[in-house]
């Protein structure tokens, strides 16, 4: 499967008229995916909504910027077919055609550490029921020994029996569980971490067993197509800023960027005041859809029983290495790698607007050791590794090399994080929380962000006595 041309856009449709307003004003603080979702959900239910974002754009940590003639995503973001809430969000902003899913899971995996040279394997599914859909792929996966393949199957069946909502699982680390279930260090690197690092932003030994069980049960052991991969064939800014803003406008949401909220306070008689430079907004409901540390600064006294727990939620970095070659060096849309520092590589040529050569984005999750290293050091490390993985790169000229760094890209999914993540409702009537870091049951993903926004909006609508629109995905509000 190849990326579509950047010039592809869906046909403009007549905006759906905004629902009739029936009184009530909600203010959403934060214009990332969570905040945008909350604003749309509240407006769809008939509330008057104001969305305030401190940055000059919407989209939070999934955004684009210009570098010369290129449009660059700050990092590579993907989603899976099981991400039903994010898929709803894409439909809601009329963007689904720009971020299509694979017809069937197919991940090329190159091992560069084999003595005989690079070796290609594939993780792909067949049109069979779970767990047979992955059986043929695992039995022929060359990066595991015969003994490891058998033990992987037994561990997967044991994982399927776990309940990710069990609080006891949150106190354990995934790595220890894998070791106790016969998984070798090689199996952890070649399979469990290959998937887990990309979805959890942590290696198995640093990840909560509860979150890991949720990822693997939902993505690989629930439905045959659950792990089919989708990604944007256009810049992320086209989705999360341009099309999101158009959807907000059509829904009647007042959207203000470059507007950083300085305080949120409750009225003794009910309702809220939201203070921004030059303006005070009065609201019946407020959704704080900002990072946990910013939420901590804005929360009024008494809103959470133990607000300092928000500061105990750690963060994890993601580093992205961007390389522009003078020729095509990768023939497929992406691949994953073993036996090398390189994790995942994506072809972003068409999406960036590049018309000559090829632009690759190397996505490095859990990049604690590299996030602050100089560009020159990273260049010396990654260009030779890409040449090892991609023979066509060995004679290619590098036109550009740069990095993007998100030092607090996600919350750290460490054991014990579950008890720190608050639900959407606070102890202050009319004040709600949203963000991928809240208690959605998911790791820090775009799916978690959408679910949090819907949860906060639904909690506000319930408190205001408003009907909640039906949506084509299951959602249980976190308590």
C-alpha positions as CSV (number, residue, x, y, z in Angstrom):
1,X,0.0,0.0,0.0
2,X,1.4,3.4,-0.9
3,X,0.6,6.9,0.3
4,X,-1.9,8.9,-1.7
5,X,-0.9,12.2,-3.3
6,X,-1.0,15.2,-1.1
7,X,-3.3,17.0,-3.6
8,X,-6.1,14.6,-2.8
9,X,-8.8,16.2,-0.7
10,X,-12.4,15.2,-0.1
11,X,-15.1,17.0,-2.0
12,X,-16.4,19.9,0.0
13,X,-19.8,19.2,1.5
14,X,-22.4,21.6,2.6
15,X,-21.8,22.2,6.3
16,X,-24.4,20.7,8.6
17,X,-26.4,23.5,10.2
18,X,-25.5,24.0,13.8
19,X,-28.1,22.7,16.2
20,X,-30.6,25.1,17.7
21,X,-29.2,26.6,20.9
22,X,-31.4,26.1,23.9
23,X,-29.4,28.1,26.5
24,X,-26.3,27.2,28.4
25,X,-22.7,28.1,27.8
26,X,-19.7,25.8,28.0
27,X,-16.1,26.8,27.8
28,X,-13.5,24.3,26.7
29,X,-9.9,25.2,27.7
30,X,-7.4,23.5,25.3
31,X,-7.7,22.9,21.6
32,X,-6.0,19.5,21.2
33,X,-7.9,16.5,20.1
34,X,-9.5,16.1,23.5
35,X,-10.7,19.7,23.6
36,X,-11.9,19.7,20.0
37,X,-13.9,16.6,20.6
38,X,-15.4,18.0,23.8
39,X,-16.4,21.2,22.1
40,X,-18.0,19.3,19.1
41,X,-19.9,17.0,21.4
42,X,-21.2,19.9,23.5
43,X,-22.2,21.9,20.5
44,X,-23.9,18.9,18.9
45,X,-26.1,18.7,22.0
46,X,-27.2,22.3,21.5
47,X,-25.0,24.2,23.9
48,X,-23.3,27.5,23.1
49,X,-19.6,26.6,23.2
50,X,-16.3,28.7,23.4
51,X,-13.0,26.9,22.8
52,X,-9.9,28.6,24.0
53,X,-6.4,27.5,22.9
54,X,-3.1,29.1,23.9
55,X,-1.2,28.1,20.8
56,X,-1.7,29.6,17.3
57,X,-3.3,26.4,16.1
58,X,-5.5,23.5,17.1
59,X,-4.3,19.9,17.3
60,X,-2.2,19.7,20.5
61,X,0.8,17.4,20.1
62,X,-0.4,16.1,16.7
63,X,0.4,19.0,14.4
64,X,2.3,20.2,11.3
65,X,4.7,23.0,10.5
66,X,6.5,24.4,7.5
67,X,10.2,23.8,6.8
68,X,11.2,25.4,3.6
69,X,9.0,23.7,0.9
70,X,8.0,20.8,3.2
71,X,5.0,20.4,5.4
72,X,6.3,18.4,8.3
73,X,4.4,16.6,11.1
74,X,6.0,16.9,14.5
75,X,5.8,13.2,14.8
76,X,4.3,10.1,13.1
77,X,0.9,9.3,14.5
78,X,-1.0,6.1,13.6
79,X,-4.3,4.5,14.8
80,X,-5.8,1.1,14.6
81,X,-9.1,-0.2,13.4
82,X,-10.1,-0.9,17.0
83,X,-9.8,2.9,17.7
84,X,-13.5,3.4,17.1
85,X,-13.7,6.8,18.9
86,X,-10.9,8.3,16.8
87,X,-12.5,6.9,13.7
88,X,-15.7,8.6,14.7
89,X,-13.8,11.8,15.2
90,X,-12.3,11.6,11.7
91,X,-15.8,11.1,10.3
92,X,-17.1,14.0,12.4
93,X,-14.6,16.4,10.9
94,X,-15.0,14.9,7.4
95,X,-11.4,13.5,7.3
96,X,-11.8,9.7,7.2
97,X,-10.8,9.6,3.5
98,X,-7.5,11.3,4.3
99,X,-6.4,8.8,6.9
100,X,-7.4,5.4,5.6
101,X,-6.8,2.0,7.2
102,X,-4.9,-0.9,5.7
103,X,-7.2,-3.5,4.1
104,X,-5.4,-6.1,6.3
105,X,-2.7,-5.8,9.0
106,X,0.7,-6.1,7.3
107,X,3.9,-4.9,9.0
108,X,7.3,-5.5,7.4
109,X,9.9,-6.2,10.1
110,X,13.6,-6.0,9.1
111,X,16.2,-7.5,11.4
112,X,19.6,-5.9,10.8
113,X,21.5,-7.9,13.4
114,X,21.5,-11.3,11.7
115,X,25.0,-12.6,10.9
116,X,23.9,-13.4,7.4
117,X,22.7,-9.9,6.8
118,X,19.4,-8.1,7.0
119,X,16.4,-10.4,7.1
120,X,12.8,-9.5,6.4
121,X,9.8,-10.9,8.3
122,X,6.2,-9.8,8.3
123,X,3.4,-9.6,10.9
124,X,0.2,-9.9,9.1
125,X,-3.2,-11.4,9.6
126,X,-5.3,-13.8,7.7
127,X,-9.1,-13.8,7.2
128,X,-9.6,-16.2,10.1
129,X,-11.2,-15.8,13.5
130,X,-9.1,-14.9,16.6
131,X,-6.6,-16.2,17.5
132,X,-6.1,-18.1,14.2
133,X,-5.8,-14.8,12.3
134,X,-2.2,-14.4,13.4
135,X,-1.2,-18.1,13.6
136,X,0.4,-18.4,10.2
137,X,2.2,-15.2,10.6
138,X,3.7,-16.2,14.0
139,X,4.6,-19.7,12.9
140,X,6.6,-18.3,10.0
141,X,8.0,-15.2,11.8
142,X,11.8,-15.5,11.2
143,X,12.8,-13.3,14.1
144,X,11.8,-15.8,16.7
145,X,13.0,-19.3,17.4
146,X,10.7,-22.3,17.1
147,X,10.6,-22.5,20.9
148,X,9.8,-18.8,21.2
149,X,7.0,-19.0,18.7
150,X,5.3,-21.7,20.8
151,X,5.8,-19.9,24.0
152,X,4.4,-16.7,22.5
153,X,1.2,-18.5,21.7
154,X,0.8,-19.7,25.2
155,X,1.5,-16.2,26.7
156,X,-1.1,-14.7,24.3
157,X,-3.7,-17.1,25.6
158,X,-2.8,-16.2,29.2
159,X,-3.0,-12.5,28.3
160,X,-6.4,-12.9,26.8
161,X,-7.7,-14.2,30.2
162,X,-6.6,-11.1,32.1
163,X,-9.0,-8.3,32.9
164,X,-7.3,-4.9,32.2
165,X,-9.7,-3.2,34.5
166,X,-8.4,-5.2,37.5
167,X,-6.6,-2.7,39.7
168,X,-4.1,-5.4,40.8
169,X,-2.7,-5.5,37.2
170,X,-1.8,-1.8,37.4
171,X,0.6,-2.5,40.2
172,X,2.6,-5.0,38.1
173,X,5.0,-4.4,35.3
174,X,4.5,-6.1,31.9
175,X,8.1,-7.2,31.6
176,X,8.0,-9.3,34.8
177,X,4.7,-10.9,33.7
178,X,6.3,-11.8,30.3
179,X,9.3,-13.4,32.0
180,X,7.0,-15.4,34.3
181,X,5.2,-16.7,31.2
182,X,8.3,-18.0,29.5
183,X,9.1,-15.1,27.2
184,X,12.8,-14.8,26.3
185,X,14.6,-11.5,26.0
186,X,14.7,-12.1,22.3
187,X,10.9,-12.6,22.1
188,X,10.3,-9.4,24.1
189,X,12.4,-7.4,21.8
190,X,11.2,-9.0,18.5
191,X,7.5,-9.0,19.3
192,X,6.2,-7.7,22.5
193,X,8.2,-4.5,22.6
194,X,7.9,-4.1,18.8
195,X,4.2,-3.5,19.4
196,X,4.3,-2.2,23.0
197,X,6.9,0.5,22.7
198,X,5.0,2.1,19.8
199,X,1.6,2.0,21.5
200,X,2.6,2.5,25.2
201,X,5.7,4.6,24.8
202,X,7.5,2.4,27.2
203,X,9.4,-0.9,27.2
204,X,7.7,-3.9,28.8
205,X,9.6,-3.6,32.0
206,X,8.5,0.0,32.5
207,X,4.8,-0.5,31.5
208,X,1.8,-1.2,33.7
209,X,0.5,-4.8,33.1
210,X,-3.0,-3.4,33.1
211,X,-2.3,-1.0,30.2
212,X,-0.3,-3.6,28.3
213,X,-3.1,-6.1,28.7
214,X,-5.6,-3.6,27.4
215,X,-3.4,-2.9,24.3
216,X,-2.8,-6.5,23.3
217,X,-6.2,-7.8,24.2
218,X,-8.0,-5.0,22.3
219,X,-5.6,-4.7,19.3
220,X,-4.6,-8.3,18.7
221,X,-7.0,-10.6,20.6
222,X,-10.4,-9.1,20.2
223,X,-11.3,-9.0,16.5
224,X,-9.4,-10.2,13.5
225,X,-9.2,-6.7,12.0
226,X,-8.6,-4.8,15.2
227,X,-4.9,-4.1,14.6
228,X,-5.2,-2.9,11.0
229,X,-3.1,0.3,10.8
230,X,-4.3,3.7,9.7
231,X,-2.3,6.9,9.2
232,X,-2.8,10.3,7.7
233,X,-1.8,10.6,4.0
234,X,-1.8,14.4,4.4
235,X,-0.2,16.6,7.0
236,X,-1.7,16.2,10.5
237,X,-2.5,19.9,10.5
238,X,-4.9,19.3,7.7
239,X,-6.9,17.0,10.0
240,X,-6.5,18.3,13.5
241,X,-6.4,22.1,12.7
242,X,-7.9,22.9,9.3
243,X,-10.7,20.4,9.1
244,X,-11.3,20.4,12.8
245,X,-11.7,24.2,12.8
246,X,-14.1,23.9,9.9
247,X,-16.2,21.4,11.8
248,X,-16.2,23.6,14.9
249,X,-17.3,26.6,12.8
250,X,-20.1,24.6,11.3
251,X,-21.2,23.5,14.7
252,X,-21.4,27.1,15.9
253,X,-18.4,26.9,18.2
254,X,-16.5,30.1,18.9
255,X,-12.8,29.2,18.6
256,X,-10.1,31.5,19.9
257,X,-6.4,30.6,19.4
258,X,-3.5,32.5,21.0
259,X,-5.7,32.8,24.1
260,X,-4.2,31.3,27.2
261,X,-6.5,31.0,30.2
262,X,-5.1,32.3,33.4
263,X,-7.7,31.2,36.0
264,X,-10.9,29.3,36.4
265,X,-13.1,30.2,39.4
266,X,-16.6,29.2,40.7
267,X,-19.4,31.5,41.5
268,X,-20.9,31.0,45.0
269,X,-24.3,30.9,43.4
270,X,-23.3,28.5,40.7
271,X,-21.6,28.8,37.3
272,X,-18.0,29.6,36.4
273,X,-15.8,32.5,35.4
274,X,-12.9,31.8,33.0
275,X,-10.3,34.5,32.8
276,X,-8.3,35.1,29.7
277,X,-6.2,38.1,28.7
278,X,-8.7,40.9,28.1
279,X,-11.8,38.9,28.6
280,X,-13.8,37.1,31.3
281,X,-16.2,34.4,30.2
282,X,-19.2,33.2,32.2
283,X,-20.1,29.5,31.8
284,X,-22.4,26.9,33.1
285,X,-19.8,24.2,32.4
286,X,-16.0,24.2,31.9
287,X,-13.9,21.5,30.5
288,X,-10.1,21.6,31.2
289,X,-8.6,19.8,28.2
290,X,-5.0,20.6,28.9
291,X,-1.9,18.6,30.0
292,X,-2.1,17.3,33.6
293,X,0.4,19.9,35.0
294,X,-1.5,22.8,33.4
295,X,-4.7,21.4,34.7
296,X,-3.2,21.3,38.2
297,X,-2.4,25.0,38.0
298,X,-5.9,25.9,36.9
299,X,-7.9,23.6,39.2
300,X,-9.6,25.5,42.1
301,X,-9.2,24.3,45.6
302,X,-11.3,21.3,46.4
303,X,-11.9,20.2,42.8
304,X,-9.9,17.0,43.4
305,X,-9.3,15.1,46.6
306,X,-5.6,14.8,46.0
307,X,-4.7,17.2,43.2
308,X,-1.0,16.7,43.6
309,X,-1.5,13.2,42.2
310,X,-1.6,15.0,38.8
311,X,2.0,16.0,39.3
312,X,2.9,12.4,40.1
313,X,1.8,11.3,36.6
314,X,5.2,11.0,34.8
315,X,5.8,11.8,31.2
316,X,7.6,10.0,28.4
317,X,9.4,11.5,25.3
318,X,9.2,10.7,21.6
319,X,12.0,11.7,19.2
320,X,11.4,11.9,15.5
321,X,14.3,11.9,13.0
322,X,13.6,13.4,9.6
323,X,15.7,12.5,6.5
324,X,15.2,13.8,3.0
325,X,17.1,11.9,0.3
326,X,17.7,12.8,-3.3
327,X,16.1,9.6,-4.5
328,X,13.7,6.9,-3.5
329,X,15.3,4.5,-0.9
330,X,12.1,2.9,0.6
331,X,9.6,1.1,-1.7
332,X,6.9,0.5,0.9
333,X,4.9,2.9,3.0
334,X,6.6,1.9,6.3
335,X,8.5,-0.8,8.2
336,X,9.6,-1.7,11.7
337,X,13.2,-2.7,12.6
338,X,15.1,-4.9,15.0
339,X,18.8,-5.2,15.8
340,X,19.3,-1.4,15.4
341,X,18.4,1.8,17.3
342,X,15.8,2.4,14.5
343,X,12.2,1.6,15.6
344,X,9.7,2.5,12.9
345,X,10.2,4.3,9.5
346,X,7.5,6.0,7.4
347,X,7.5,7.4,3.9
348,X,6.1,11.0,4.2
349,X,7.1,12.1,0.8
350,X,3.7,12.8,-0.7
351,X,2.2,14.1,2.5
352,X,4.9,16.7,2.9
353,X,4.6,18.0,-0.7
354,X,8.0,16.9,-1.7
355,X,8.1,16.4,-5.5
356,X,11.7,15.1,-6.0
357,X,13.5,12.5,-3.9
358,X,12.1,10.9,-0.7
359,X,11.4,12.0,2.8
360,X,11.5,9.4,5.6
361,X,10.3,10.0,9.2
362,X,11.9,7.7,11.8
363,X,9.7,7.5,14.9
364,X,11.5,6.7,18.2
365,X,9.3,6.1,21.2
366,X,10.5,5.9,24.8
367,X,13.5,8.0,23.7
368,X,14.8,8.9,27.2
369,X,18.4,8.5,26.3
370,X,18.3,10.4,23.1
371,X,15.7,13.2,23.5
372,X,18.3,15.8,24.3
373,X,21.2,14.7,22.2
374,X,22.6,17.1,19.6
375,X,21.4,16.8,16.0
376,X,25.0,16.0,14.9
377,X,25.2,13.1,17.2
378,X,21.8,11.7,16.0
379,X,22.9,12.2,12.4
380,X,26.0,10.1,13.0
381,X,24.0,7.4,14.6
382,X,20.9,7.1,12.4
383,X,22.2,7.7,8.8
384,X,24.5,4.6,8.9
385,X,21.6,2.6,10.5
386,X,19.3,3.5,7.7
387,X,21.9,2.5,5.2
388,X,22.1,-0.9,6.9
389,X,18.3,-1.3,6.7
390,X,17.8,0.2,3.3
391,X,20.5,-0.8,0.7
392,X,19.2,1.9,-1.7
393,X,20.2,4.5,0.8
394,X,23.9,3.7,0.5
395,X,24.5,5.7,-2.6
396,X,21.9,8.4,-1.9
397,X,22.7,12.0,-1.0
398,X,21.1,13.4,2.1
399,X,19.5,16.7,1.3
400,X,18.2,17.5,4.8
401,X,18.4,16.0,8.2
402,X,16.6,17.4,11.2
403,X,14.8,16.2,14.4
404,X,11.6,17.1,16.3
405,X,11.4,16.4,20.0
406,X,8.4,16.0,22.2
407,X,9.9,15.7,25.7
408,X,6.5,15.2,27.3
409,X,4.8,13.5,24.4
410,X,2.7,11.1,26.6
411,X,2.1,10.2,30.2
412,X,4.4,7.5,31.3
413,X,2.4,4.2,31.5
414,X,4.3,3.1,34.6
415,X,2.9,0.6,37.1
416,X,0.6,2.5,39.5
417,X,-0.3,5.2,37.0
418,X,-3.9,3.9,37.0
419,X,-4.6,5.2,40.5
420,X,-3.3,8.6,39.6
421,X,-5.5,9.2,36.5
422,X,-8.6,11.1,37.4
423,X,-12.0,10.6,35.7
424,X,-13.8,13.3,33.8
425,X,-15.8,14.6,36.7
426,X,-14.3,16.6,39.5
427,X,-15.6,17.5,43.0
428,X,-16.6,20.9,41.7
429,X,-20.0,20.8,40.0
430,X,-19.7,22.0,36.4
431,X,-16.0,21.5,36.1
432,X,-14.7,18.5,34.0
433,X,-11.3,17.1,32.9
434,X,-10.3,15.8,29.5
435,X,-7.1,14.6,28.0
436,X,-5.4,11.3,27.0
437,X,-3.9,11.3,30.6
438,X,-7.4,11.0,32.3
439,X,-8.9,7.6,33.2
440,X,-10.1,6.4,29.8
441,X,-8.6,2.9,30.2
442,X,-6.4,3.5,27.2
443,X,-2.7,4.5,27.0
444,X,-1.8,8.0,25.8
445,X,-3.2,7.8,22.2
446,X,-5.4,9.8,20.0
447,X,-8.1,7.3,20.8
448,X,-7.7,8.1,24.5
449,X,-7.9,11.8,23.8
450,X,-11.2,11.5,21.9
451,X,-12.7,9.2,24.5
452,X,-11.8,11.7,27.2
453,X,-13.4,14.6,25.3
454,X,-16.6,12.6,24.8
455,X,-16.6,11.5,28.5
456,X,-16.2,15.1,29.7
457,X,-18.9,16.4,27.4
458,X,-21.3,13.6,28.4
459,X,-20.7,14.2,32.1
460,X,-21.5,17.9,31.6
461,X,-24.6,17.2,29.5
462,X,-25.9,14.8,32.2
463,X,-25.4,17.3,34.9
464,X,-27.2,20.0,32.8
465,X,-30.1,17.6,32.1
466,X,-29.4,17.5,28.4
467,X,-29.7,14.4,26.1
468,X,-26.5,12.9,25.0
469,X,-26.2,12.1,21.2
470,X,-25.8,8.5,20.2
471,X,-22.4,7.6,18.8
472,X,-21.3,4.6,16.8
473,X,-18.8,3.4,19.4
474,X,-19.0,2.0,22.9
475,X,-18.0,4.3,25.7
476,X,-18.1,4.0,29.5
477,X,-17.5,7.2,31.4
478,X,-14.7,6.9,33.9
479,X,-15.8,7.6,37.4
